[in-house]
Amino acid sequence: MNDRSAQRLAVLQEALVSGGTLHLREAAELCGVSEMTIRRDLTTQPSPISLLGGRLVMASYPGVAPVYDLTEQQASHYQIKHRLCQRVASFIDDGDTLFIDCGSTLIPLLSQLSHFRELTVVTYALNVANAVAALPNVRLVLLGGLFYASSQSFGSDGMRAAIERLGINKALISAAGVDYERGVSCFHFHEVAPKQAAIATAMQRILVVDASKFGIVRPAYFAALSDFDSVVTDDERAATLEGVAVSTVI
């Protein structure tokens, strides 16, 4: 572990030992570094501290449970996600209609879409839509409904039917948890319907997950690993999957 990082984590752990919480800003001020540095410490070093909803808590503190925060996810494993998206781009052809779900894993892909002459992107994620809308060569289909701020995405009862009416060439799917026996899962139940509809409808289904997601089960199950044609990951253990083409990024 980096010595300075270890020292910062030790200071924060001492401050939290009584069971209290620290706002991320307060933690950064306490250690004399930026908030991004604290985020990096927590995501790259083993620590009993969790960052939940912008506050630091001890993971063992009663009542602490995983909470999805898009900003935290974007800061987590960014370089790996960028490399995964570079590999995903090699699956895309001019003229494709792509389904891109919400979350942070596929965000680095969006800047690479400008290299194609013509594409259509179908999404229920506002952050994806905002990035795609700035690309002159990409037609955007934004699926609406009730807005969920924590994931910057929409959900509605009619979203499944809307997706099933579209001709999707490739469904690019991310996940918060991948377990060999219990399947593929995410944090939010409103994501289940659009993900499942895209998987059922698309000509090619591609799961994109970094190694930190393996061995994890999240609340909302949406697919079995066998539902995908390809898995793009940096986890070398995934090479043992049967019936699925695995593209491993080093």
Number of C-alpha atoms within 10 A of each C-alpha: 10 9 8 10 18 15 13 20 22 14 14 22 18 10 16 17 13 10 13 12 19 17 16 20 16 14 22 19 12 14 17 12 13 14 17 14 15 22 19 16 19 19 17 13 13 11 15 13 19 21 22 19 16 15 15 24 23 20 17 12 17 8 7 12 11 14 12 17 17 17 14 17 16 16 14 19 17 16 11 18 24 16 17 25 24 16 18 21 15 8 12 16 15 12 13 16 24 24 26 24 24 24 25 22 25 23 20 18 20 17 13 13 19 16 11 15 12 16 20 19 23 23 24 26 22 20 16 25 21 12 12 23 15 12 16 11 16 19 15 20 18 17 21 16 14 11 15 14 11 14 21 16 24 22 21 16 12 13 19 18 12 12 24 17 10 15 15 23 20 23 26 24 23 25 27 23 24 26 16 14 9 16 19 26 25 23 19 16 13 18 23 18 19 27 25 18 18 28 27 17 19 21 13 18 22 23 21 22 25 24 16 15 19 19 13 17 19 19 13 17 21 20 19 15 21 14 18 20 16 20 23 21 29 21 18 13 11 19 14 9 13 10 12 17 15 21 19 17 17 10
